[in-house]
């Protein structure tokens, strides 16, 4: 199965559109995890969505498409699809050629290159805006002649997006620049940020041969085929005429030693205490996609359809759910006889409201927990 974000990239369809198709019963996910609210789609549904898009291009309304897909008279449906395929045969040939090129593209599981990058977080209307943002960055740090270094785009969107993409744009720094003790101080004052990914051990990597989006798809398909889990943002590194794509990855064919060590430490050291700052009723507000320094709970975020929309933490360690208790800084959640520990971040105030972030695990997440944020309402 594919998560909604991965499915979104594979089908070049926005998450917003997929949620709407679910709402009108045009294309429903094969599964919705009641814990996380995440939608999952099957391999077969990729073809279904392709048919929907082909019918749309041919002028059918969504209600007409729904009738065609649900029509038991398969001959009528096949006639319509055949007509569309004949009319767009040239486009199909082009797409097939691109697909054949993609199959030759090499994807590899490698150690993280550990880039240190300097730049700014921004929202770009389209990819045509990247050059303008780079010029702004280079102007602020012109004394270092940064324009000669490769530039990088970290894509913070969860799924396919054609416009208003949240991202980080900057340049990859050589190590010797960081030896300057005044470097960090000087550029923080100019609104420039320095970030690295040293905590990430492994990544999937490929070199772009057709388009960036095609490379995203290839990585997602490779991860699915080889039981590798991807997480975090796609990184696009531009160096002369070459574009490399990287994304954090976990090989699920092996035991995740970090996860095993973490679980043992929790079971041994988690205290039987119930800090009073966590006690109360909390309302789910959305998922945190961006890095911590970009997150603002007052801004609009995607609403998650989880059955745990409201969580009440009582002082005796129980909750309003039979399968969840809590102690120390953790929710202890049981799902299908498996226990998961979800981390409770210390509550914080923003204006007149109090918020709490929760790093939620589930049986599907494995080494990929989801970070949600809740608002205290009582």
N, C-alpha and C positions, 0 to 999 in steps of 0.2 A: 504493500500500500504506500501511497505518497501523501505526505502532509499537504495541506492546502497551498502553502507557499511554494513547495516544489512542483506541485501539479500546475500552479499558476504559471510558472516559468516554462514548463514543458509544453503548455497549450497556448502560451502567449495571451493569456486572459487574466484580467485583474482579479484580485481577491474579492473586491466589491461586487464584480459581476458574478463570480461563482456563488457568493452568498445570496445574491438575488435569484439566481437560477434554482438554488435550493428552496428559497421561500416560495416560488411559484410552482414548485414540483416539476421543473423542467429537467434538472440534473441534480439529483440528490446524492450526497456522499454515501459511500458504502458503510461508513461508521462514523459516529460522533462520540468521542471520549467524554463521558459525563463528568470526569474529574477535571480535565483541562478545558473542555469545550472545543477541542480541536477537531476539525473535519479531516477525514481521510478518504482518498479516492483510489480506485483500482486501475490497473493497466488498461483494461477494456474500456474504461470511461474516456481515455484519451481519444479513441476512435469516435466515441459518441459525441464528444465535444467538437471534433473536427466536422462531423456531419451537421451539427447545429450551426457552426460558422459558415459552412458551405451553403446551407439553406438560407441563412441570413443574407449572404452576398447575392443570392438569387432573388431576393425580394420578399421572402416569406416573413410573416410576423411571428413573434414568439409563440403566440397561441396556436397558429397554424403549424409551426414546427413541433409543438407539443403533441398535437393531434397526429401528425405524421409519424412521430417516434412511437406513439402508443397504439397506432392503428394496427389491428390484427391482420389486416390485408397487406401482407409483406410485399406482394407484387406491386402494389401502388407505390409503396415506399421505395422499392428498388428502382421503379421507373423514374421517380423524381431524382433520386441520387445519380442514376445513370445519365440523366439529362444534364445535371449540373457538372458531372465529371467530363462529359463530352464538350460542354461549353467552355470549360476551364482547363482543357487538356494541356495547353501550353504552360499554364502556371504550375500544373502538377509535375510536368517534366522538369521544370526549373527547380521545384522543391525537392524532387527526387534526386536530382544531381547534387544539390546541397547536402541532402541526407547521406548520399554516398561518400561525399567528401568528409562529412563528420565521422563516418565509421572508421576512417583512416587516422583520425586525430588521436594522439596518444595522451592518456590520462595516467598519472602516476601518484602513488602514495609516498610522500617524502617527509623528511624532517623539516620543521618550520625554519624558513630562512631568517626569522627574527629581524624584520625591518624596523628601523627607527625612522619615523616620518614626522615632518613638520608641515603644518598647514592649518586649514580652518574647516569647521563643520558648517554645512550650508544646505539649502534646498535649491536644486537647479530645475528650471522650467523644462529644459531638455538638455541632451548631451552637447548641443551646440554651445551651451553656456560654460562648459568646462574650461575652454581656452581663456575666457574672460576672467574666471575666478583665478586661474593660474597667474595671469598678469597682475592681478591684485596682490597675490602672495609674493610674487617676485619683486614687486615694487616695495613692499614692506621690508624685505630682507635682501635688498639689492647689493648691499656691501659684501655679501658672501657669494655673489654670483650664482645663486641657486638655480637659475634657469638652465644650467648645464647638466643638472642631475635628473635622473628618471623621475617621472611623476606617477602618483598613485591615486586611484579612486576607490574608496571603501563604500560599497553600496549597502545602506542600512535598511532598504526596503525588504519586507518579508517575502514579497512575491513580485511578479511582473508589473512594471510601471512604465508608462510612456511619458509622463510628465510629472513635475513637482516631486522629484526624487530626493529623498533625504540621503545625504552622503558626507564623507570627509574627503577633501581634496588637498593634496600636498605633494611634497617631494621627499624622496628617500635620501637620508643623510649618511655620509661616510662617518666612520667612528671618530676621526680626528677632530671633527668640529665639536663634538660633545665634550672634549677635554677642556674647552674654554669655560672657566667657572662663571662667567657673566652671561653665557649663552641663554640658559633657561630664563633667567630674570629679565633680560632685555626683550625677548620675544613674547613672554607672557604679557608684558605691558602693551604690546602692539596687537593683542587679540589672537596671536599665533599660538597653537598648541603643539606639544611634542608628545607623541604616543608610540608605544611599541607593543609587541605581542609575545613577550618572552615566556608567558605562562602557557602558551599553546605549544604542544609537543610536535604534532604532526599535521600535515595539510595534504589536500589533493591539489595537484597542479596540472595545468595544461597550457599549451601555447595556442593562441587564437589563429585559426586557419581560414575561417569564413567571417563570422561576426562574433561579437562578445556574447550575445544572447545564445547563439548556437553552442558556444563553449560552456555556458552555464548549463544548458540542457545536457551536454555530453557528460559533464561532471555528475549531474544528478542521476543520469542513467547508469553511469559507471558505479556510483555509490550503491544504487539499488541492486545491481547485478552482483556486486562483490561484498554485500552485507557490511558496507561502511557507512557510518552515520556522519552527516555533515551538519555544521552549526555555525552561527556567527555570520558576519558579512562576507560577501565575495570581495576579494581584492583584485583590482585590475592595475597591473604595473606596465607603464608605457615607457619603453626604452628604444629610442630611434624608431625603426619600422617594426619592432617586435612588441607584441602585447602578451603578457603572461597573466594567467588567472590562478588565484590561490583561494582556498577556503579551509577552515579548521575541520579536522576529520578524526574519527575514532574507528578503529578496526574492531568490529563486533564479533569477528571470528576468534578473537583471543579474549581472555579474561582481562578486564580493565583493572590493572593493579591499583591504580589510584583510587578507584571506586571501592575496591575490596578493603583497602587500608582505611579509607574514610569511614566505611560502614562499621568496621571492627572498633575503631576509636569511638564512634558514636555510642555503640552498644555498651562500651566499657565506661565511658566518661560522662555521658549525658546525665545531668543532675536531676533529682526528683524535686525540682522547685518550680514555682509558678509566678514569675515576675509580674508585679501588679500593672506595669505599663502596657502589657499585652491584653489584660482582661477587658472585655467589652464586646460590642457588636460591630462587625466590620463589613462594609459593602464593597464588592469587587468593582473596580473602576476600569480596568483594562490590562493589557500586556505591555511590558517594557521591552521595546525592541532596540532602541539606541543605547550607546554606552552611558554609564552612570552620569558622567559630567554633562551630558546633553539632556538628561531626563528632567521634565518639569511636570509634576502631577496636575497642574492647573490647565495644561494644554489638552486639547481633544486627542484621545487615543482610541484605538479600536476596542469596541466592547466585545468581551468574550462570553459565549453562551454556555457557561458552566453551571452545573446544578449547585455548586458552592458559591452562588452569588452573594450569599450572606453567611458569614461565619461568626459564631459567638463563642468566645473563649471564657469559660467559667473558672472561678478561683480554685476549684477542686481538681482541675486538670481535665475535666470533661468538656465537650462541645455540644452543639445542637445536632451533631451527626453521630450515629452509633459507631461508625467505622473510623472515627477520628478522636484522638485524645491529644493532649499537649503537655509538655514539660520543658523546663529550661528555655531554649530558643528554638524549639522544634515542634512541628505538627507530626504526630505519629499516625500515619494513614495506612489502613489495610484495604487492599484491593485484590480480590481473587486469592485470598490466603497469603498474599505477599505483603510485607511491611515496607513502607517507604517513609523516609524522614525528609520532611520539607522544612527548609530553614526560614525562621522568622527574623527579619531584620529589625533592629531597634526602631520603634515608632518615632516619627519626626513631624514637626509642625511646618506648615506652609500657609502663611496668612493666619486665618482663624480656624483652619482645619488641621486634623491630625491624620497622618497616613502611615501605612506599614507595607513594606515590600515583602513578598513571600516567594522563595525559590522552590517551586512545586515540582516534585517528582511523580512519575506514574510508570506503569509497566512498559508503556511505549517509549518513554523518554530515555530510559537507561542512563547513558552518560550525557543526555541533553535535557536538563531541567528547564522549566519555563519560569520566567520572573514576572509575577503579577503584582499589582499594587491595589491595596484596599484603603478605603476611607472610613474613619471611625464615625459611627452615627449614634452610638449610645454608650 
